[in-house]
Amino acid sequence: MPSLCLVPKNRNVESVIIITSSLLEKSFRTTKLGDREQNDSENIFSLEKFLLNRRNPFVKLHRYWGSLFGNIFQKHYEYVMNTSLKILFADDELSLQELMRLELPSMGHQVTVCPDGTTAMAALERNGYDCLLVDLDMPGADGLEVIEAARKFDPYVDAVILTGKGTMETAIAALRNGAIDYLTKPCRLADVEATLNRVARKRELNKKYLAVKSQLKRIEGGNRLIGSSLAMQRVHHLISKIAPTDSTVVILGETGTGKELAARAVHDKSLRVEQPFVAINCGALPENLIESELFGHRKGSFTGADEHRAGLIEVANKGTLFLDEIGELPKGVQAKLLRFLESGEVRRIGENQSVVCDVRVVCATLRNLEEMVRIGDFREDLWFRINTFEIHLPPLRERLEDLPELIQHLAKRYANSPAAKLRSGHDLFTKEAFAIMQRHPWPGNVRQLANVIEHAVILSDEIPIGHEALPQPFLRMQQSATANRSPNATTLSIADVAEMKSFDIKFDAKQESARSLRSKEMEAIYDALARHNGNKNKVAEELGISLKTLYNKLNQLDAKKIA
């Protein structure tokens, strides 16, 4: 123990602390703040306890440490204060009760001492605690029962078991019941202190993790689907109903509509929210590797398998596995995936033993899986197995009323730009630019909208942003869409279809006698165009006519307009 000498200096200064210790001198020579050696930190900690715990009139002199010894003591003092734990200690041995009542506060912790398990459980109902330090065998209720009761109030409370039966069976029982460590009696105070320091560090790291996670959510705006239109309200309602279950889900929608965000929304609102969310794009992996990625492999099972590797299904155990573009899976992998969905067992490539995994599967695709089943490219039994629930994500052109909300949300990505502070998406663009965006067909959906906003925000120096800051390919596509509002275009917008249908009704109202087979034929064409979003190839296929015949019939209507 280092020696302490108090030397009066003058009437203006009460006294000066002079510490003589070879260990402390070593700390000053070799230690820098931020990368202090562990043994030096322990030396300072023991010296600090010596100074604080001695009952003498000069304890208040610790306020001079900052000026006398730089920031070494001050930083460590702040560390001790930040890692203070609120501890519930329960043991039926009177000597241990008195020892912990004195020593745990000297380590910087708050402690409530209980003589038995019943008293401890009553204390849990009155107060919350960071850590439990409980005896395994106590009158009233044993340590495991106390831990179980504490977890009902706080699932994240840490527990340490004290036991006089230091056997493997007691250690396993303690760890299985949620204890993070166990100590055998008689135990040294140094062991108790080291264990509590680990608990404090663990809780501090968890707080930092939660803070970083919260900050990331604020920066990214959260993993959530944006939109309050009627179509998106139906999607949100369906997700809220499906999420709490373990049923498989298929998310359907065009590229860029937010299928992965919908899958994350299902995960975030489920009971598996604290477990892994693992996403894999089935179309981005070579056919010869996708089985290994999903199911794992044993070392040496094939050329290039240099080590054992767990598949992504095992990685997602207890959580959610998102299979994007499931329609791209090879037929052999489809069969293996079907077996996993039915049995819950995964067998790595090259192994004979199966591993049981509890995984919820969410799939997504932009392809027509029913058509793929019909032509034999997708297994019918797998389609029936994954298609418990379907979520259809509407394309952006069908929910343009969400455009201002989407613009405001996407603009928040640029924290250093004035765009991030806008209260409404209408304020980011001029009326002319916003009108252009409303007329755009958005074939790339929200992904394309995000690129347009990024381009405009970077190039523009002021708000609102004019149409000249919009990407040139975007403007050319807009001009092309406007110029092609004729039957010769490959695809007609919904507005075009509605306009053509309206004109045909007006024309036929003037010639009621001519309203016969031709008008019914045209009505069938309009309805098919509306169902297929103006795609003439699909309309011709559905009606059983050639594409040329469809063009001719639409050109007849165009001739009527000109006339």
Secondary structure as UniProt FT lines:
FT   STRAND          3..7
FT   STRAND          16..20
FT   HELIX           22..30
FT   TURN            33..34
FT   HELIX           38..53
FT   TURN            57..58
FT   HELIX           59..64
FT   HELIX           65..68
FT   TURN            70..71
FT   HELIX           72..82
FT   STRAND          86..90
FT   HELIX           94..106
FT   TURN            107..108
FT   STRAND          110..114
FT   HELIX           117..126
FT   STRAND          131..135
FT   HELIX           143..153
FT   TURN            155..156
FT   STRAND          158..163
FT   HELIX           168..176
FT   TURN            177..178
FT   STRAND          181..184
FT   HELIX           189..220
FT   HELIX           230..242
FT   TURN            243..244
FT   STRAND          249..252
FT   TURN            255..256
FT   HELIX           259..268
FT   TURN            271..274
FT   STRAND          277..281
FT   TURN            282..283
FT   HELIX           287..295
FT   STRAND          296..297
FT   TURN            299..300
FT   TURN            303..304
FT   STRAND          309..310
FT   HELIX           312..315
FT   TURN            316..318
FT   STRAND          320..324
FT   HELIX           326..328
FT   HELIX           331..343
FT   STRAND          345..346
FT   STRAND          355..356
FT   STRAND          360..365
FT   HELIX           369..375
FT   HELIX           380..386
FT   TURN            387..388
FT   STRAND          389..392
FT   HELIX           396..398
FT   HELIX           400..402
FT   HELIX           403..411
FT   TURN            412..413
FT   TURN            415..416
FT   HELIX           418..421
FT   HELIX           425..427
FT   HELIX           431..439
FT   TURN            443..444
FT   HELIX           445..459
FT   HELIX           467..469
FT   HELIX           472..483
FT   TURN            487..488
FT   HELIX           494..510
FT   HELIX           512..514
FT   HELIX           517..531
FT   TURN            532..534
FT   HELIX           536..543
FT   HELIX           547..562
//
